[in-house]
Amino acid sequence: MESFERARLDAYFTKIAARFLPPERAASLLITHLLAERPSFVRAVASLSDVRAVLPKPKSINAAARRDVERSVSVDTLSRGLSPQRGPRASATLNRYLDAHPEDKTGLAPVLALLDTDVDQSSRKEFRAHATAGAVLVGPGNRVLHIRHLVLGKWLLPGGHLEPEDDTLWAAGLRELSEETGIPSASVTLASPIPVDIDVHPIPANEAKGEPEHQHIDFRFLFRTETADISALQTEEVTDAAWLRVNALASRELSRRVSSALR
């Protein structure tokens, strides 16, 4: 093996080990072809050790097998550059969401197909579509926090783009909530790691940023808080904030799901 290739591999696996393996080194990292029959193999290995992640070899990934494995184990894609994608994997969360809400499967089929490709869903420069994370924060009186977006001029839920330090999509939503409103994350409780809603919506072109029109795949998580204190708005993006009734949510289905969760 050429020394350059060896150095790239050494650097890659050092990053992978730091990312997935706990300090006590009691877990395993599985590198395999991820073909149709491999979920059974992965489950067999998982019965003997704590599989922290599966790394499928390039060009050997069966989409159905990957979805099957991702229901229980993180799957990280080996890119041609031997560098893992940044941020959390949206496809695993999407699969868990569809298990809970199978009625959305037809509408989200194009998203599922896109996330099964080499798309870097955490990059805001991926203009086919990329993932964002939102927070449906329910406060005192079962009212939902809304913010008024500076650029779009609309009342929206807090949320935004993913960052490399976000371990999960819900953590990204919580971070955005805290940044945009000043509400401390310690005063907020996650209701479920499965999104309460996934919304795909268009974002208009922004010539100033050199961004064409594109789509956001917004993973919305339900949070609860006992405080109504909005201490510091992120004025670069937010002009106002308000606690509104659940039925003020733009989506009727989201309103129904939140109302159901609050019963």
C-alpha positions in Angstrom: 0.0 0.0 0.0 1.3 3.5 -0.9 2.3 5.5 2.1 -0.2 8.3 1.1 -3.1 5.8 1.1 -1.9 4.3 4.4 -1.8 7.8 6.0 -5.3 8.5 4.7 -6.7 5.3 6.1 -4.9 5.8 9.4 -6.4 9.3 9.7 -9.8 8.1 8.8 -10.0 5.2 11.3 -8.5 7.4 14.0 -11.5 9.8 13.5 -14.0 6.9 13.4 -12.6 5.4 16.6 -12.8 8.7 18.4 -16.3 9.3 17.1 -18.0 6.0 18.0 -16.0 3.9 20.5 -16.5 4.5 24.3 -13.5 5.0 26.6 -13.8 1.4 28.0 -13.6 0.1 24.4 -16.4 -2.4 25.0 -18.1 -1.8 21.7 -17.4 -2.9 18.2 -17.2 -1.1 14.9 -18.4 -3.2 11.9 -17.0 -2.7 8.4 -18.8 -4.8 5.9 -20.5 -4.9 2.5 -24.1 -4.0 3.3 -25.9 -6.2 0.9 -29.4 -7.7 1.1 -28.5 -10.5 3.4 -26.3 -8.5 5.8 -28.9 -7.3 8.3 -29.0 -10.8 9.7 -25.2 -10.8 10.0 -25.2 -7.5 11.7 -27.8 -8.7 14.2 -25.7 -11.8 14.9 -22.7 -9.7 15.7 -24.8 -7.3 17.8 -25.9 -10.3 19.9 -22.3 -10.9 20.9 -21.1 -7.3 21.3 -22.3 -3.7 21.5 -22.2 -2.6 17.8 -21.8 1.1 17.8 -21.7 1.7 14.1 -21.7 -0.1 10.7 -19.5 1.2 8.0 -20.6 -0.1 4.6 -18.0 -0.4 2.0 -18.4 2.0 -1.0 -20.6 0.9 -3.9 -21.9 -2.1 -1.9 -24.9 -0.6 -0.1 -28.3 -2.1 -0.6 -30.8 0.7 0.3 -33.3 -1.7 2.0 -30.6 -3.4 4.0 -29.3 -0.1 5.1 -32.7 1.0 6.3 -33.1 -2.3 8.2 -29.8 -1.9 10.0 -30.3 1.8 10.8 -33.4 1.0 12.9 -31.0 -0.1 15.6 -27.4 0.7 14.7 -25.9 3.9 13.3 -24.7 3.6 9.7 -21.9 5.9 8.6 -21.1 6.1 4.8 -17.5 5.7 3.7 -17.1 8.4 1.1 -14.5 8.3 -1.8 -12.4 10.7 0.2 -12.4 8.4 3.2 -14.0 11.1 5.3 -17.2 10.6 7.3 -20.1 13.0 6.8 -20.5 15.7 9.4 -23.3 15.8 11.9 -26.1 13.3 12.6 -27.5 10.9 10.1 -31.0 12.1 9.0 -31.9 8.8 7.3 -31.9 6.8 10.6 -34.3 9.3 12.2 -36.5 9.3 9.2 -36.8 5.5 9.3 -37.8 5.7 13.0 -40.3 8.4 12.2 -41.9 6.4 9.4 -42.2 3.4 11.8 -44.3 5.7 14.1 -46.1 7.4 11.2 -46.4 5.0 8.3 -49.2 7.2 6.8 -46.4 9.7 5.8 -44.3 7.1 3.9 -45.7 7.9 0.4 -45.2 11.7 0.8 -41.7 11.3 2.2 -40.6 8.6 -0.3 -38.6 11.1 -2.4 -36.8 12.3 0.7 -36.0 8.7 1.7 -34.6 8.0 -1.8 -32.5 11.2 -1.6 -31.0 10.3 1.8 -30.0 6.9 0.5 -27.6 8.6 -2.0 -24.3 10.3 -1.2 -26.1 13.5 -0.4 -24.5 15.3 2.6 -27.7 16.2 4.3 -26.0 18.2 7.0 -24.5 20.7 4.5 -26.4 23.9 3.8 -24.5 23.9 0.4 -26.3 20.8 -0.7 -29.0 22.4 -2.8 -30.9 19.3 -3.9 -32.2 19.3 -0.3 -30.7 19.3 3.2 -31.8 18.6 6.7 -32.8 21.2 9.3 -34.0 20.7 12.9 -36.9 22.5 14.5 -38.3 22.7 18.0 -42.0 22.6 18.9 -41.7 24.0 22.4 -44.8 23.8 24.6 -44.7 26.1 27.6 -47.1 27.1 30.4 -50.7 26.9 29.5 -49.9 24.5 26.7 -48.9 27.3 24.3 -46.4 26.8 21.6 -43.4 29.2 21.1 -43.3 30.9 17.6 -40.6 33.3 16.3 -40.9 35.9 13.6 -38.2 35.3 11.0 -36.4 38.4 9.8 -35.8 37.4 6.2 -39.0 35.4 5.5 -41.2 37.8 7.5 -43.3 34.9 8.8 -44.2 33.3 12.2 -42.2 30.1 12.3 -41.1 27.5 14.8 -37.5 27.9 16.1 -34.9 25.9 14.2 -32.2 25.9 11.6 -29.3 24.2 10.0 -27.2 21.4 11.5 -23.7 22.0 12.8 -20.7 19.6 13.1 -21.0 19.5 16.9 -24.6 18.3 16.8 -24.7 14.7 17.9 -28.3 14.2 17.1 -31.0 16.0 15.1 -33.0 16.8 18.3 -29.8 18.3 19.8 -29.6 20.5 16.8 -33.2 21.6 17.3 -32.5 22.3 21.0 -29.4 24.3 20.2 -31.2 26.4 17.6 -34.0 27.1 20.1 -31.6 28.3 22.7 -29.6 30.4 20.2 -32.7 32.1 18.7 -34.6 32.8 21.9 -32.1 32.7 24.8 -34.1 30.0 26.6 -31.5 27.9 28.4 -31.4 24.3 27.2 -31.3 23.1 30.8 -34.9 24.3 31.3 -36.2 22.3 28.3 -37.1 18.6 28.2 -37.3 16.5 25.1 -40.6 14.7 24.8 -39.4 12.0 22.4 -36.3 11.4 20.2 -38.7 10.6 17.3 -39.8 13.7 15.5 -43.4 14.8 16.0 -43.4 15.9 12.3 -41.1 16.1 9.3 -41.9 18.9 6.9 -40.4 19.4 3.4 -40.7 23.0 2.2 -39.2 25.2 -0.4 -36.7 28.0 0.5 -36.6 31.0 -1.9 -33.3 31.9 -3.7 -31.1 34.3 -1.9 -28.8 36.2 -4.3 -26.9 37.9 -1.5 -25.8 34.5 -0.3 -25.4 32.9 -3.7 -28.1 30.3 -2.9 -30.6 29.0 -5.4 -34.1 28.0 -4.5 -33.9 24.7 -2.6 -35.7 22.5 -0.1 -35.4 22.0 3.6 -36.2 18.7 5.2 -37.3 19.9 8.6 -37.2 17.4 11.5 -39.4 18.9 14.2 -39.1 17.6 17.8 -41.5 18.2 20.7 -40.1 19.8 23.8 -41.6 21.0 27.1 -40.7 23.8 29.5 -42.1 25.4 32.6 -40.6 28.8 31.9 -42.0 31.4 29.5 -39.0 33.7 29.8 -37.6 34.6 26.4 -34.5 36.4 27.5 -32.5 37.3 24.4 -33.7 37.1 20.8 -31.1 36.4 18.1 -31.8 39.7 16.3 -29.8 38.8 13.2 -32.5 36.3 12.3 -35.5 36.9 14.7 -37.6 40.0 15.2 -40.2 38.8 17.7 -41.4 35.8 19.7 -44.8 34.8 21.0 -46.5 31.9 22.8 -49.5 30.9 20.7 -52.2 28.3 21.0 -51.6 24.9 19.6 -54.2 25.4 16.9 -52.1 28.4 15.6 -49.6 25.9 14.2 -49.4 26.2 10.4 -49.9 22.4 9.9 -53.3 21.0 10.9 -51.7 17.5 11.3 -48.9 18.9 13.5 -51.5 20.6 15.6 -53.4 17.4 16.0 -50.2 15.4 17.0 -49.1 18.0 19.5 -52.6 18.2 21.1 -52.6 14.4 21.3 -49.2 14.3 23.0 -50.4 16.9 25.6 -53.4 14.8 26.7 
